């Protein structure tokens, strides 16, 4: 349920309502906006009736949220959420490029890739230190050593970093080394991990699960937001279908649909979505045209020698071509590349 307050509502009135909601065992969420002040009440809404909030002079209306996901829905917050990250933002009128290799393999490889990306104006650098793989015999990452490389390279290049966290016990060390946490597709249903990350204030890229419906995807985001962390970026990365011509089936429908029903930023991952280097550019264009807020592009200084997913990583020349072709399209759609 959401309680919409009048613009002239005073802080003491807001605090009173939040205190009363919490006193009933519900979780209050304070969401100030430019046009409205909204307080959410997460939990069994029936107990709110005892408060008779509609009678308070500062309350404009009390509205039940019908969707099973509450805090991430447009019913709860109509304005788009913009996630701020150390002077940069994801969402709004920006189309954010997050680029970098699938895995951090060495300091030389990661620094060379990051330096080349930075020279092309990229602010957000991705790189996997923990790599959950289907086969236990595949390269599974440098783990904490990889995090140390990530941080040193970020300091040298001035870039913001994104890396995956796969276990609750790793949250502190990953948070110390990275600017944005990533929850991979295999962990979208790891509810304990979602709740623990929700108790941090770190921005998080949440990837859609391999076979997750849109509702399941948004309920996973709800786990994070309902714990007090609203800085969630949704990432469509393809789902598993009967099709075998591509690694996954990239659900481009999900991008405009999510933009309609949630206020959270929505980005796409065409690298995992297709598994094919040749499809990354057209799929990135599709993400822009569908109203997405960014793309997560796997790039490598030398894809042919990559220890993981070389077939879906762009080299620097290919990435430059992508930027050259996507930038005017983004501008046509009212967005600037960052």
MARVOVO-45926 format. One record per residue (C-alpha): residue number from 0; residue in three letters; x, y, z. Coordinates in steps of 0.05 Angstrom, whole numbers. Layout:
<rs>
NUM/ALA/X/Y/Z
...
</rs>
This chain:
<rs>
0/UNK/0/0/0
1/UNK/24/71/-14
2/UNK/7/133/25
3/UNK/10/195/-20
4/UNK/24/258/20
5/UNK/8/330/2
6/UNK/66/373/-21
7/UNK/63/415/42
8/UNK/70/355/88
9/UNK/119/370/145
10/UNK/176/326/168
11/UNK/144/313/235
12/UNK/80/289/200
13/UNK/121/243/155
14/UNK/160/216/214
15/UNK/94/203/252
16/UNK/66/161/195
17/UNK/131/122/186
18/UNK/132/108/261
19/UNK/60/84/261
20/UNK/71/38/202
21/UNK/133/7/234
22/UNK/95/0/299
23/UNK/46/-47/265
24/UNK/102/-92/242
25/UNK/102/-67/170
26/UNK/163/-42/133
27/UNK/158/32/115
28/UNK/193/58/52
29/UNK/201/133/44
30/UNK/202/153/-29
31/UNK/206/229/-38
32/UNK/194/252/-109
33/UNK/195/318/-146
34/UNK/119/320/-151
35/UNK/95/275/-95
36/UNK/118/248/-28
37/UNK/102/174/-22
38/UNK/108/127/37
39/UNK/102/53/23
40/UNK/79/2/73
41/UNK/104/-68/58
42/UNK/70/-126/92
43/UNK/-1/-145/111
44/UNK/-38/-83/89
45/UNK/-102/-102/127
46/UNK/-71/-78/193
47/UNK/-65/-8/165
48/UNK/-140/2/170
49/UNK/-133/13/245
50/UNK/-92/76/232
51/UNK/-146/110/190
52/UNK/-91/148/152
53/UNK/-141/180/104
54/UNK/-164/225/161
55/UNK/-96/258/170
56/UNK/-93/328/140
57/UNK/-26/315/107
58/UNK/-50/253/69
59/UNK/-76/261/-1
60/UNK/-96/188/-13
61/UNK/-82/116/8
62/UNK/-76/68/-50
63/UNK/-69/-7/-48
64/UNK/-17/-38/-95
65/UNK/-48/-96/-132
66/UNK/16/-124/-163
67/UNK/52/-179/-123
68/UNK/115/-137/-129
69/UNK/103/-72/-91
70/UNK/163/-26/-83
71/UNK/190/-35/-153
72/UNK/123/-23/-188
73/UNK/100/39/-225
74/UNK/41/40/-178
75/UNK/88/53/-121
76/UNK/132/104/-156
77/UNK/114/136/-223
78/UNK/179/173/-233
79/UNK/238/136/-263
80/UNK/292/117/-213
81/UNK/361/142/-231
82/UNK/418/105/-198
83/UNK/475/152/-179
84/UNK/545/122/-176
85/UNK/601/169/-155
86/UNK/584/226/-201
87/UNK/555/183/-257
88/UNK/484/160/-266
89/UNK/446/102/-297
90/UNK/376/117/-321
91/UNK/339/180/-342
92/UNK/366/210/-407
93/UNK/431/170/-406
94/UNK/447/106/-444
95/UNK/502/74/-403
96/UNK/555/30/-434
97/UNK/584/-20/-385
98/UNK/642/-55/-420
99/UNK/699/-102/-404
100/UNK/720/-174/-406
101/UNK/680/-234/-383
102/UNK/735/-251/-334
103/UNK/795/-216/-303
104/UNK/852/-262/-327
105/UNK/913/-220/-308
106/UNK/931/-149/-290
107/UNK/962/-138/-359
108/UNK/900/-163/-396
109/UNK/851/-124/-353
110/UNK/891/-59/-353
111/UNK/901/-61/-429
112/UNK/827/-72/-440
113/UNK/806/-18/-390
114/UNK/856/33/-419
115/UNK/829/22/-489
116/UNK/757/29/-466
117/UNK/773/92/-426
118/UNK/804/123/-488
119/UNK/736/113/-522
120/UNK/701/151/-466
121/UNK/674/91/-427
122/UNK/663/105/-353
123/UNK/638/37/-329
124/UNK/684/-24/-329
125/UNK/660/-95/-318
126/UNK/703/-156/-302
127/UNK/689/-222/-269
128/UNK/731/-243/-209
129/UNK/683/-299/-187
130/UNK/658/-338/-247
131/UNK/603/-389/-234
132/UNK/608/-436/-294
133/UNK/567/-495/-318
134/UNK/628/-540/-317
135/UNK/674/-545/-256
136/UNK/732/-553/-304
137/UNK/723/-485/-337
138/UNK/761/-423/-314
139/UNK/723/-400/-251
140/UNK/760/-334/-239
141/UNK/817/-306/-197
142/UNK/769/-291/-139
143/UNK/800/-243/-87
144/UNK/863/-234/-129
145/UNK/817/-213/-186
146/UNK/782/-163/-141
147/UNK/849/-132/-123
148/UNK/866/-125/-197
149/UNK/797/-94/-209
150/UNK/809/-41/-156
151/UNK/880/-24/-179
152/UNK/859/-17/-251
153/UNK/799/26/-232
154/UNK/845/72/-193
155/UNK/893/78/-252
156/UNK/839/92/-303
157/UNK/787/130/-261
158/UNK/732/81/-282
159/UNK/673/56/-242
160/UNK/671/-20/-234
161/UNK/619/-75/-238
162/UNK/632/-146/-215
163/UNK/592/-207/-194
164/UNK/581/-231/-123
165/UNK/560/-304/-117
166/UNK/558/-317/-42
167/UNK/533/-279/19
168/UNK/599/-286/54
169/UNK/634/-250/-4
170/UNK/591/-187/-1
171/UNK/638/-148/45
172/UNK/701/-160/4
173/UNK/667/-149/-63
174/UNK/634/-85/-37
175/UNK/702/-60/-15
176/UNK/733/-69/-84
177/UNK/675/-53/-132
178/UNK/627/5/-143
179/UNK/569/-37/-169
180/UNK/552/-109/-149
181/UNK/524/-157/-200
182/UNK/477/-215/-186
183/UNK/483/-264/-243
184/UNK/427/-303/-277
185/UNK/442/-366/-237
186/UNK/433/-328/-172
187/UNK/370/-290/-188
188/UNK/331/-339/-144
189/UNK/383/-339/-88
190/UNK/337/-303/-40
191/UNK/386/-303/17
192/UNK/437/-267/-27
193/UNK/384/-218/-51
194/UNK/364/-200/20
195/UNK/435/-191/43
196/UNK/451/-145/-15
197/UNK/387/-108/0
198/UNK/416/-92/68
199/UNK/474/-55/35
200/UNK/469/10/-1
201/UNK/512/-13/-60
202/UNK/483/-5/-130
203/UNK/467/-73/-159
204/UNK/457/-100/-230
205/UNK/406/-156/-225
206/UNK/405/-204/-284
207/UNK/343/-242/-305
208/UNK/346/-316/-291
209/UNK/353/-368/-346
210/UNK/279/-386/-345
211/UNK/249/-331/-303
212/UNK/184/-297/-320
213/UNK/180/-221/-317
214/UNK/140/-227/-252
215/UNK/193/-272/-220
216/UNK/247/-223/-243
217/UNK/212/-165/-210
218/UNK/198/-204/-147
219/UNK/273/-218/-143
220/UNK/285/-142/-147
221/UNK/231/-133/-94
222/UNK/273/-175/-46
223/UNK/329/-124/-52
224/UNK/288/-61/-50
225/UNK/243/-84/7
226/UNK/306/-93/50
227/UNK/321/-19/41
228/UNK/365/-15/-21
229/UNK/329/20/-79
230/UNK/392/23/-124
231/UNK/374/-35/-169
232/UNK/388/-38/-244
233/UNK/350/-93/-281
234/UNK/387/-130/-336
235/UNK/354/-172/-391
236/UNK/406/-222/-414
237/UNK/367/-274/-452
238/UNK/327/-334/-430
239/UNK/332/-408/-446
240/UNK/283/-432/-498
241/UNK/280/-490/-548
242/UNK/324/-449/-597
243/UNK/396/-473/-605
244/UNK/421/-426/-659
245/UNK/441/-375/-606
246/UNK/466/-384/-535
247/UNK/401/-355/-507
248/UNK/338/-322/-534
249/UNK/345/-248/-523
250/UNK/277/-224/-500
251/UNK/274/-154/-529
252/UNK/200/-151/-508
253/UNK/224/-148/-437
254/UNK/257/-80/-444
255/UNK/197/-37/-462
256/UNK/151/-80/-418
257/UNK/195/-70/-357
258/UNK/200/5/-372
259/UNK/124/7/-369
260/UNK/113/-32/-305
261/UNK/173/-14/-262
262/UNK/209/51/-245
263/UNK/277/17/-242
264/UNK/330/27/-297
265/UNK/331/-28/-349
266/UNK/393/-49/-388
267/UNK/408/-107/-434
268/UNK/465/-156/-443
269/UNK/470/-174/-516
270/UNK/534/-213/-505
271/UNK/501/-267/-462
272/UNK/435/-256/-497
273/UNK/462/-283/-563
274/UNK/530/-314/-549
275/UNK/552/-289/-618
276/UNK/599/-231/-631
277/UNK/564/-215/-696
278/UNK/497/-203/-662
279/UNK/520/-156/-607
280/UNK/516/-92/-649
281/UNK/445/-103/-677
282/UNK/419/-125/-609
283/UNK/449/-63/-576
284/UNK/413/-20/-627
285/UNK/349/-57/-610
286/UNK/359/-43/-536
287/UNK/367/32/-551
288/UNK/305/33/-596
289/UNK/264/-5/-544
290/UNK/277/49/-492
291/UNK/332/14/-452
292/UNK/377/52/-405
293/UNK/443/18/-424
294/UNK/480/-43/-447
295/UNK/530/-90/-416
296/UNK/580/-108/-471
297/UNK/634/-160/-463
298/UNK/700/-134/-493
299/UNK/770/-162/-492
300/UNK/837/-136/-516
301/UNK/847/-204/-550
302/UNK/782/-246/-553
303/UNK/816/-303/-589
304/UNK/859/-317/-527
305/UNK/804/-305/-475
306/UNK/798/-358/-420
307/UNK/722/-354/-423
308/UNK/668/-334/-473
309/UNK/716/-308/-526
310/UNK/664/-320/-580
311/UNK/618/-266/-550
312/UNK/670/-213/-535
313/UNK/685/-154/-580
314/UNK/756/-130/-594
315/UNK/771/-56/-590
316/UNK/759/-42/-664
317/UNK/692/-77/-662
318/UNK/672/-39/-599
319/UNK/691/27/-631
320/UNK/646/10/-690
321/UNK/590/-6/-641
322/UNK/598/62/-607
323/UNK/601/98/-674
324/UNK/535/67/-697
325/UNK/498/67/-631
326/UNK/514/139/-609
327/UNK/472/174/-663
328/UNK/414/125/-652
329/UNK/415/140/-578
330/UNK/414/214/-592
331/UNK/355/204/-639
332/UNK/320/170/-581
333/UNK/334/228/-534
334/UNK/392/196/-496
335/UNK/466/210/-491
336/UNK/519/156/-484
337/UNK/556/154/-417
</rs>
